[in-house]
Amino acid sequence: MGRRGVLSVLIFAVMLASCTIAYEIKGSIEGIYLIRPDSKYIDKSNVPQEYISLEDLNFYACVEEPDIPIKTSVVCMDDNSFTDINMHKWSDQYNCYIGSFNAQERDCRDLRIYLIYVKDGETIQREKKIKVNRFSSMLDHVYRTQYSDGGWRDATETAAGIWVLSNYRDIFAERIDLGMRWLKLNRNNKDKCWPDTDCSIATTAKIMAYLTLAGHEDKYRVIHDGLIYLEAMQNFFLPDDVWNLTIFPFEPYNTSCILSYNNGLLLNESFWVLPPRSTSFKINPVPLVPLYVICDRNIRVNLSTQLGETVFIYEGDNLSYTMPDHCWSRDAKWGACDVTTTVFATISNISDDRKAKAMNYLVSQLHAERSGEQYVGHNKNISDSALFVYSAANSQFNGSGNVSSVAAWLRYKQNNNGSWGSGSTYEMIYPTGYSIMGMMKAGFNRSHEVISDADDWVVNEELKFSQEVGTEYVGWNSTEMNALAYIVLKNNARPILKSRPMTVLMDQESKLIEIYNPTTFRMTDVAYEFSDNLKGVLEIEKERKEIEPYSYIRLNLKRKVAETGNLYGYLSISNLGDETAKIPIIITSYPKLEMKPKEKSLVVFGTTAKLDFNVIKTGHSFQCTLTLEDQEVSAASQYTITSGSLSVDLTFSKAERLEKTYKGKFECQAAGQSFIIPFAIPISRYSSFPFTYRPEEIFVNDTADRVFYVKNKLDESLDVGVSFVKSQAFFEFVSQDKTIDPEQEVNFTIRNKAQGINFTDSTQIEITALGQKKTIPFRVDVTAEPEKVTNPLVLYSIIALLLALLIGSGVAGYYYRKQILALFQKKDNTDLIKMRIKKLEAKEKETAILNMVKIMKMLKKEDLTIRRRLLEEGFTEKEIDSALASENQEEVPLGEAGKKSVR
């Protein structure tokens, strides 16, 4: 079925997708079944199931009716492109076939697996939806940026790094312990808080929240001590606490005062302050109740708790103070409440009574929009509201009833592109990460549009940033920022192992397979287990217990029993007890052969071409006969297929321009069985290679521009692309695409901007057309030399000597005397003269080369410089060597050292 036919089926046929995930064939069998490791890091509850772009997609498809041919394709819905899947028989009892797809081959987020078959003249199909997440480099960046002492840039960054790595505690246990040790050694030694030099309640609250999110408890000293500090810094008191309000005389005069504290006890209390005595009152602290002390002279007021802790000291004649709520301030206890610090503190494991009081405060900070949704705080800070939702949804205390209302406000505030907040990516990552934390805690799952849109935004920002810096796996230069991005992309990174081949066909005594680890996870305790039906049948010759990040190992699978019949099972690979790979294995004892052209189409220049085939086969040797339908093409007819590939040399009767699909078939035999394998391959034929170019190499050792030429060798217009393989800072040449008319030649100019510098480099100029590529070596060796001032007397002496040498060298030297004289008078004319010398016959060239050597020797030029100059002027190595061979080497000592250096 052609592409249009498949797409037509995709659009118009009835969609009956199976939602069952199974690893064994049982019950009603029709459908598509995913084969996935049983890993705690894979969330199989998501619909559709989510894969990572580095992952292999293994599945099997079954139909109820026996012996009905089935076809499977993987379709990328992003661009409606599809890939036909080679399938292997997966059961002798049922009509089931297994296939694999490498998700890394296609940059696609939305995949569909289609099962198509025809029954009673009706085309029937089944579908399985797959979401592919681009592999996130955030975890990799966090892992790589940890310093050898265990920390990151500062205490907050270190806590954020530990938070990320703790998602894989078993794998990164050593790294996590190092980070916790760094936090212990780099904190304030007295109060056990951060930073180590000047404690900050806000910083400590955030660090404790991140460590709590990482799942760490007070078995670590930093957790235990940090909680003590946080609780000590909370504006916390009990209703029956008694505080002391003491008023001292500030001036040596009797002072009249009025005290008002609206808790029902002290209302407009008048009193005198008589020096030198002080006046004291006992008050019960009540949150948000105002305290006023107004006097006719200046006084000093000290408010302290019943434990003697100073709340404030005031000097003046008009005191106005509001009792604090049960919150945290940013920098000092009993200061103004800070919503952000308080909500971070409530995420940590503080005691229940303190958390309950703090949640009451946060609820008091809820404000409603006109539509009814609520936010936290006065400034509509998205991060504060998101963290409140996370803390309240996770709490048994007051606040949980407001989660849905604040979550609705967050949902409304999400930007169209999926992010939250405004400004730069750096500024938007924080509210976006916190919002995803809150929304997930409030009950939104990853298939919800809110979460999916945020995922897409972070993926695009990460991809855009990696393209800007030119590196595939890179994170932002902030561990905290990467941690919050990772919270969004948590499903986009986990331990993965890939097998090559993806499905192992055991059709011989042993099979060597490769196991790849394409991630940053170090596999340190790898175990292998065959499915029950393969135990006792297969063994691994030498197990490997460790697989390093971004590396691979080879495993040799050996059959313990020669003849077993057909068996279908798995090899499971686990690390630290968690299954990381599930590799399908087919054991067969009969010949099997599948072949198809390696490429979907060919482009041929001239009369010969190579047609390569991918071969999937058992261990048998297949004898095959090739038959081609078209008389204008021929090839050898007999082939023996023993490997996984085959090359057929095609010869066409004449070179011509033609678009045609060529058909043929292989008739093969092995072990008494026959196979007929037809094929068709579209071929675009051209009479010759599409272009030529000159020169074959470009060497730059001065400041002149360079020109090269590309000629169209076809009898039709040709689109040609030209570019540097590696950009050159001192040469101006923008990548160009040109259309060249038939048999026409065009030139390309490279502007030289290397003025007065020493510069050595090499690259290539790449020329592409019709999928073909040629390169011109481009070498640069520019040396900046100071300009020399020549004495006129010396100049004319040299000219006189030159004229004598030219007369002695023959008619050719005499004929070119004026041009050579001009060579010394003006360097700009040298290039013109040498261009004319190139046109001389062999003898004249020889004379010109020798004259040039003598002249430059007189100018005290080095051998290397002389040879480079001759090469630049168009003389070949052969012409130079031939000319020098005709002269005495003592007179013209341009030796082998110079020759080798130039080459």
N, C-alpha and C positions, 0 to 999 in steps of 0.2 A: 504494500500500500504506500503510495507517495505521500509527500509531506502534506499536500492539500487534503488528501483523503483522510489522513490521521487527524488533522485539525478540524475537518468537518465532523469526524466522529466525536472529537472532544467537545464540540459545540452542541451537536444535535442529539447525540445518543442519550439514553436514560442513564442518570448517575445513581449508582447504588453502591456507595462506599462502605466497606466494612470497618467498624470501629474496634474490633477485637484485636488485641496484640497477643500472639501466641508463639511459642517456640516448638510446639509439638502439633502434629496434625491429628485432629480429633473432632468429633461431632460434625456439624455442617461445615464442609471444608471450603466452599467457594469464597474467595476473597484474596486480599493481599495482606501478608503478615510481615511485620518488621522484626528483624533479628537484632537485638540490642543487649549489651552487657547488663547484668543485674547489679547496678552501681547505685550507691547512696547519693551520688552527685548528679544522677539523671532523674529529673522530675517527669515521670511518665503520665502524670495526671493532666498535663497540658494538652489541649486540643486546638489545633493540630500539634503533633509531637514536634519538639524542637531538636534540631541537630546543630552542630558547629561546622563551619565551613571546612575545617581540617579533617572531618570525619568521613569514614566510609559508610555508605548506605547499603546494607545487606537486607534482602527480603526474599520471600518466596510467594508464589502465586498459584492458586489452585482453582480448578473448576470441577463441578460435580460429574459432568459427562466424561467418560473415559475416551481416550484416543482422539479427542478434538484438539487440533493444533491451536496453540495460544501464542499471543504476541504481547510483549511488554515494552513500554516506552517510559522514559522519564522526561517530563515536559517542564520547561522553565516558563512559568506564567509571566515573568517580568518582560520577556521579549517573544514569547510563543515559539521558542526554539525547542527541539526535542532530540533525544538520543535513544536509538533502539538498543535494547539491552540483550546481550547474549545470555541465554538461559541454559541451565543444566537440569537434567532430570533429578528430582528430589525425593521421589518415592516410587517404589515398585507396585504399591497397592493403590495409590491415588494418582490422579492426573495433576501433578504438582511440579513446578519448576522453580529453581532458585537463581537469583541474579544479584549483581552488585553494581553500585555506581559511586564513583569518587566525587564527592561534593566539591572538592577543591578544584576540579577541572572547570567548573562553571561558576561565575560570579552571579549567583542567583539567590534571592531571598525566599521565593515562593515556588516550591516544586510540587509536581503531581506525578505519582506513579500510576500508570494506566495499564490495566489488564484488558485485552481485547480478544474476542473470539467470535466465530460465526456458528449459529445454531439454527437449523431449519431455515436458512436463508436470511436470518436476521442477525445484524451485528450487535453484539452485547459487550458492554464494557463495565469494569469496576475501577474505582479510583481510590487512592490514598493520598491525603494532603500532608505535606511536610513543610515546616518552616525551618529555614537555614539561617542561623545567626552568624554574622561575620566574626571570626575569631578575634577576641579582644586582647590587646597587648597590655592592658592596665595591670593585670596580675604580674606579667613578665617584667614590666617596668618597676613595680614595687619591689619585686624580688631582687632585681639587679641593682637597685639604688641603695640597698641596705649596706651600711659600712661594716667593716670587719669587726668593730667593737660591739656590734649589735644594734646601734642606733641609726636613725635617719637624720635629717637636717636639724631638728629640734625635738623637744618633748612631744608636742602635739603631732608632728609628722610621724614620730616613732609610734605613738599610740594608734594612729591611722594605719600605719604599715602592719602593725600587729593585728589590727582588726581584719585586714584583708587576708593575711596569711592564715589566720585562725579558721577561715572557712575550710581549710585543709590541714587541720591540726595534726593528724597522724603523719602527714608527709613533711610538714615544715616545723615539726616540734622543736628541733634544735635551733632553728632561726627565731622562733617565738621566744624560747627561753633566753636567748641572747638579747632580744629586744627588751624583755621584762627586766633583765639584769641591768641594762643600760639605763632604764627609767629609774631603777633603784639607786644607782650610783650618781645620777645627775638630777637630783632633787634637793630641795632645801633640807639640810641635815636636822634642823631643829623642829620645824613644823611639818615635814614630810609632804611638801607640796611643790608645785612647779610655777614658774621657772626656779632654778636653784638659787639665784641671787636675790630675787624679790618676788615673793609668792603672789600669785594672782588667783583669786577665787574663780574667776571666769575661765582661766586656762585650766585650772585643776578640775573644774566641773566637766569641761569638755573631754579632757583626757580620761577621767573616770567613766564618762558615758561611753567613749569608744572602747575602753577595755571591757566594760559590761556587755556592749554589743558583740565583742569578740568571744563572749561566753566564759570569761575568766572570773573565778571566785576568789575569796579572801585567803586561799592557800598561798597566794603570792603576797609578800609583805607590802608591795606597793598598793595592792587592792585594800588590804586590811587597814594600812596606815592612811591611805587616801580617804577612805570612808570616815575615819575618825576626824580628819581635818575638815571634811565637808560638813559633817554634823555640827562640829564646833563653830563653824562659820555661818550657820543658818540663823536667821533672825527668829529664834524659837523660844517660846515661853508657855507656861501653863496658866490657866485662868486664875488659880489661887496663888500665883506668885505675888510677892510683895516687893516692890521696888522703892528705893529711897530717893526722894527729891530733896536736895539740900541747897539752901539759898544763903549765900555769904554776902556781907556788906562789901561793896567795892570802894566806898568813900566813907570817911569818918563822921557820917551824919546819920541821923535816924531816917529810915527810908520807908515810905508807905507803898504797899503792893497789893495787887489783886491777883488771885490764882483762880483759874478755871480749868477743870478737867472733867469733861462731860461723860463720866461713868456713873453718874447718879450719886456721888458722894461729895465732890468738891465743886460747887457751882458758885462762882464769883466770891470766893473766900477772901476776905480782907485781912491783912496782917501787917505788922511792922517788923522791919529788920533793924535791930538795935546793935550797933558795933559794941564790942568786937564779937558778939555772939552770932551764931548762924541759926537759921530756922529750917526745920525739917518736916517733911510730910511723907506719909506712907501711901502709895498708890498701887492699885492692881493694873497691870498692863493689859490693855484691850486693843486689838488691831485696828488701826485707822482712826482711833479716837484722838482729837486734837487736845493739846496741852498749851495753855496760855499763862504767862506770868508777865504782868505789866506793873512797872514801878515808876516813882517820880524821880529816882536817881539810878545810876548804873549799879548793877549787881553782878554777881558770878553765880551760875547755877550748875550743879553737878547732878546728873541722873545716873543711877547705878542699879544693877540688878541685885537680887537678894544674895547672890554669891559674891557681890562686890565688884562685878565687871562693869566698867564705865560704858554707859550708852552714849553720852555726850557731855561736853563742858561748854557752857555758854557765858559770855560776858556782854552786858548791855542792859538796856532798860525795857525791852519789849520782846519777850521770848514767845515764839510761835513754833510748835513742833507737833508733828503727827506721829503717833505710835506706829512702829513698823508692822508689816504683815509677816506671816511665816514664810519668808522668801529668802533668796540670796541676793546680795548686791555684787557688783563686779569686783570691787577692790577692797572693801572693808566691811566688817560686820556692823550691823545696825545702820548701814547706809541705805540709800534709796533702793527699792526693789528693782531687779533687772530680770525681765521675762526670759531672755535667752539663757542666762546663767542658771536660772531656776529650773527651766525645762530640761536642760542638760543634767542638772543634779537629780531630778526625779527619775531619769533613765537609769541612774546607778542604783546599786542595791543598798540604799539608805534604809534605816529602820522604818517600820510601818507607820508609827505615830507621826514621825516627821514627814514622811511622804504624804500622808493624808492631809496634814496641815498645808503642805506646799501645793497640793492639788486644789485645795479650797481657794488658795490665793490665785492660781492660774484660772480657775473658773470665774473668779471675780473680775478677771481681765478680759473676758469674752465680750465682744461687741458685735452687734447684728447689722448686716446690710439691710437695705429696704426690702430686698427679696426674702429676707429671713435667715440666710446663711450667716454663720458666725466666723469671726477670726479672733486671734489672740493678740492683745496689746493695742496700743493706740496708733501705731504707725503702719499697720497692715503688713507686717513683716511675714513673708511666705514661709521662711525657714522656721520661725517661732511657731506658726500655726501647724506646720507639718510635724515638727517635733512634739508638739502637744498631742496631736492625733496618735502618734506612735506611743507616747508615754501613757496617755489616757486609755487607749485600747488595750494596753498591756497591764492595766492597773485594776485592782479591785476597789479602789477608792473613788471618791467623787470626781467626776470628769468623764467617765465612760459614756454617760448619757448624752454628752455633747459631741461625741466623735462623728456621728453621721452628718451633723450640721456643719462642722468645720471641714470635714472631708468634702462635702458638697461645695463649700466655698473654694477649696483648693482645686477641685475639678473645674470650676468655672474660671479660675485664674490661670489655668494651663494655656500656654501660648499655642498658636495654630500649628507650629512646627513640632510640638511635643514637649518643649522645655517649659521651665518656670523662671520667672524673674526677668531682668532686662540687663542690657549692657553687653560686655564681652562674654566670650565663652567661659572664661575663668569665673566671672561674676554669676553666671547662670548655672554652672555645674552644681554649686552648693545647694540652692533652693530646689533644683531638680532632683538631686540625690536624696535630700531629706524628704521631699514630697513623695518619692517612690517608696521610701521606708514607711511613711505614714499610710499611704494608700494601700500598700500590701498588707499592713497590719490591720487596716480597717476592712479587709475582706476582698479587695480587688486582686484578681489573679493575673498571670502574665498574658493570658489571651484577651484580657479586656483592652479596649481601645486606648484608654488612658495610659496604661503601662506600655502597650505596643508602640504608641506614638513617641513616648519618652525614650524607649529603646532605640527607635529609628534615629531620633535626633542625636543621641550620644554616639551611635555608630557612625553617623555621617560626619560629626565633628571630629571624631577620632581619625577617620579616614582622611578628611580634609587636612588635618594637622600633619599626619604622616606623609601626605603628598607634598606638603609645603617644605618639610625638612628632608624629604627624599629617602626616608627609611621606613620599611614596612612595619616593623614592630617597635613602636615608640609611644611613650606616654607623655603627659604634660609634666612640666618641671615643678611639680608639687605632689608629694605623696598623698596629702590630704585630698587634693582635687582628684587624683587618680582613684583613691579609695571610694569617694562618693560616686565617681563614674562607674566604678566596678559594681557598686550596689545596684545600679541600673542594669548592668550587663553581666550580672552574676551567672546567668545561664550560658554565657558566651565563652567561658574558659573552665576547663576541668581536665583531669587526666584522661589521655586518649592514647590508645595503641592501634596501629594500623598494620595490616598484613598484606604482603605481596607474595603470591597472588591473593586477591581478596577472598576467593573461594578456592580451596586446595583440592585438586583432583589427584587422588592417590591411585595412579594407574601403573605404578612401577614399585620396585622394592623399596626405594627411599625417595624423598622429595625434600629439597632445600628451600625453605621459606625465609623471608625477611620480615622482622617485626620492627616497626618504626615508632619512635616516640617524638612526635612533632611539637611538643609543648615544653614549658619550663619546669615541669614536675620531674623530680628525680625519683626513679623507681628503685627502691633499695631492698625490697623483700618480695621478689617476683615468684609466683607459684603457678604451676601448669596442671590442668586436669582435663582429661578427655571425658566426653559423655559416656554414660554407662555402656552403650552398645559398641563403643570403640575401645573400651578398656580391655586389655589382653590382646588387642589386634594391632594397636599402634604404640610406639614408644618414642621418646625424644632422646636422641643419642647423647647429647650433652646439654643439660639445662643451664641457662644463664640466670643468675639471681638478681642482677642489677642491670638497669637500662638507664643510661644518662640522658639528660635533656637534649633534644635535637640530635639524636643519634639513633642507630639501629643495631640489631643483633641478627645473627643467622641461626636458625634452628634446623636440624636435620631430622625429619620425621621418617621413621623406619617401620616397615610392616613386619610384624612378628609371625604372621600367618600368610602364606602365599596366596591361597585361593579362599576367598571368604564370601563370594557373591557380592552383590551391591549393598553397601552400607552407607548410611547418611547420618552424620552427627556433627559434633563441635569440639573444638579445642578452646577451653576457657583459660584466660590468663588474668591473674589477680595480683594486686600489689597491696601489701599490708591487710590482706583479707578482703579487699574490695575488688570486685570483678571489673576489669578495665577493657577487656576485649573478648569477643565471642566469634570465633572463626569457623565458618562452615567447612566441613570436610566430606568429600565424596570418595568412597573406596569402590573401585570398579575393576572388573577383570575382562571386560570386552572392549573391542576397539571403538573409539569415538573420534570423529573428525569434524571440525567446523572451520570454515575458511571464509574470509571476506577481504576485499581490498583494504589496505591500511588507510588510504586517503579516499575521500568521497569523490574526488575528481583529480585529473592530472593536467598539467601544462607541458607541452612537448615542443622543443625547438629542434628543427631538423628532422631526421629520419629515424632516430633511435630514442628509446625511453625505457625506463625500468619501472615495472609494475610490482609493488610489494604487497604481500598478503599477510595478514595476521592469522595464525593457525592455533586453534584450540584442539588438542588431541590427547589421546591416551599414549602410553609408552610404545605402541606398535609402530612398525615401519610401514608406511603407506606407499604403494606404487600407483602413480597417477598418470593419466593421459590428458593433455590439454587440447581442446578443440576451439578454434576461433571462428566466428561466423563470417567475418569480413575478409574478402580476398586481398584487400589492400594492406593488411597487416599480417605479419608472420612471427612465429616464435618456436622455440624447441617444443616438441610434443611430449617427451617423456621426462618425468620427475620422480624422485624419491624423497618423500617428506619424512624427516626424522626430528625436526625441531619445531619451535613455535613461530617460525617465519619462513616465507618463501619469496624469492625474487624471480620475476620473469622478464627477460630481455625482449622487448618488442622492437620490430623493424618495420618501418612503413615503406611502401614502394616508391614514394616520392615525397619531397619536401613541399608542403603547401599550407595555405591558411584554410583551416577547416574546424568547425565545431560539430562534434559527433559523439554519440554514445556507442561504444564498442562492447560487444557481448561475447561470452564464451562459457565454457564449462569444463570442470575437472571430473574425470571418472576415475575413482580410486578404489583400491582393494587392500584389505588387511585381514588376516585371520579368517578367511573365507567369507567376509562380508564386503558388500559393495556400497559405494557412496557416490552420488552424483551431486555436484555442487556447482550450480550456475552462478554467474556473476555478470555485472554490467558496470562499466566505468565511463563516465563522461570525460572526454579528452578535448582540450583546446589546443589545436596544432598551429604552429607558426613555422615559416620556412627557415628561419635561422634564429640565433640568439638575438634578443631585441635591440641590443645596443653595443657600441664600442666606446672606448674612452682613451684619452691621452692627456698628459703623459702617464706612464705606469707608476711613477713615484714623484712626489713633490718634496724638494729639500729647500729649506729657507735658512740662509745665513747672512741676510742683509735686511734692509728695510723696504725692499721693493715689493709691490703687489705680486700675486701669483694668479695665473689663469690656467684653467683646464677645460677640456672640451668633451662633450658627450654627443654621440651621433646615433640617430635612429636608423637601424638596419632593416626595418620592416617597410612594407608598402602600405602602411596605414599609420595614423597618428598614434603617438606613444606618450603616455603620462609617466613622467620620470620624477622621482623624489631624490633630492640631494641634501645631505646634512653631515655635520661633524659627528662622529661617534662619541667624542668627548668634547665639551665646549672649550674654546680657546679664548683666554682673557685678552690676548694681544692681537687678535685677528677678528675682523668684522666680516662675518658671513652668516646670514640668517638662513635657516633651513628653507629650501625652495622646492616648489612643485611646478614643473613646467610641462607643457604639451609640445612635443617636437613633431613637426611635419615629417612625412615619409622621406627617408634618405637625406634628411637635413641634419646639420651639426650646429649645436649651440655652445656658447662659452659661458663659463661661470668665473667670476672674479672674487678672489679672497683679498680683502683690504688688510694691509700690514700696518699695525699700529705699534709695533715694537720699536720705539724710538729711544736710542740712548740707554738700553738696558742689556744686562746679561741674562739670557733666557734659553733654556734647553728643555725640549718636551717632544713628545711624539703622540700621534693619534692616527685616525683613519678618516677618510672621507667616504661616506657610504652612498652608493648609487643604487636605487631600487626601481624596478619596473616589472609589471606583470608577475609579481611575486618573486622575482629574481633579484639577487643582490651581488654587487661587486664592490670592492674597496680599493681605494688609492692610499698607500702609505703616505703619511704627512709628517715629516721630521723637521724639527726646528733646532738650530744651534746658532744663536745670535750672540756675538761678543761685542760689547761696547768698547771702542778704542778711541783714545784722545786724538783729536785732529792735529796732524803734524804740519808745521810750516817749513817749506823747503826753500833753502838758499837758492836764489836764481842762478848763481854761478855753478852750484852743484847740478842744478836741473839742466842747464845747457851743456855741461860736461857729459852728463848721462845721455842727452839727446845726441851729442856728437858721436859718442861711443856706440849708441844704438844704430845710427845711420851707417857706421862702418860695418857693424855686424849684419845689418840688413843687406848691404851691397854684397857681402861675402856669402850670404845664404841663397843667392840666386834671383832669378827673375821674379819669383813670387814675392820675395821679401821686398824687392825694389818697388813692385807694383802697389804694395800696401803700406809704403813708408809714411804717407800723410796720415792715414788712419791710425797707425800705431803712434805717431807723434801726438796726435790728438788724444790718445789714451792717457798720456801723462799730463796734458794741459787741462783736461776736464774729465772728471770721472764719469759724468753723465753720458759722455759719448762712447765710453768703453763698451756698454751693452750693445749699441748699434753696430760697432765694428765687429764684435764677436759674433753677432747674429749673421753678418755677411761671411765671416770666416767659416761658419758651419757649412756653407754651401759649396766649399771647395771640394775637389776630388781628393782621393786618398793621399796622394803625394803632397798636395797643397795643405791638407789638414795636418800631415806630419810636420811640415815646415812651420805651420802656424803654432802647433803645440810646442815645438822646441823653442821657437822665438818667445812664446809666452813664458815658458819656464825660465829662459835666460833673463828676460826682463824682470820677472818677479823675484829672481834670485838677486839681481842687482838692487832691488828694493828691499832686500833682506827679509823676504817673506819665508815663513816656515814651510817645510815640505807638506804638512797637513793642509795648510791654507792654500798652497798652490794646487794640490790635487782637488780640493773642494771647489776651487774657482774654475778649474777645467771641467769638472763634472757639471757645475752649474751652467756653464756656457754651452752645454749640449754634447761635449765629447764623451764617448763611452770609455769604460775601463779598458776594453780591448784596444781602442785607438790610442789611448795614453800609453799603455804598456808597449805597444808596437813601436810607437815613436821613440820611446826611451831606449828600447832595445837596439835601435839603430845608432845610438850615440854611446860614447865611452861613459860608463857609470861614474867615473871620477870627475868628469867635466859637468855632468848633470846628475848630481847625487839625489835624485828623488827616489829613495829606497823603499824597501818592502814595509818598513815601519809606517810610513805615511799611507801606503796603500791599504794596510790592514785597518788603520784607524778610521779611514774614511768609510770603509765597508761596514 
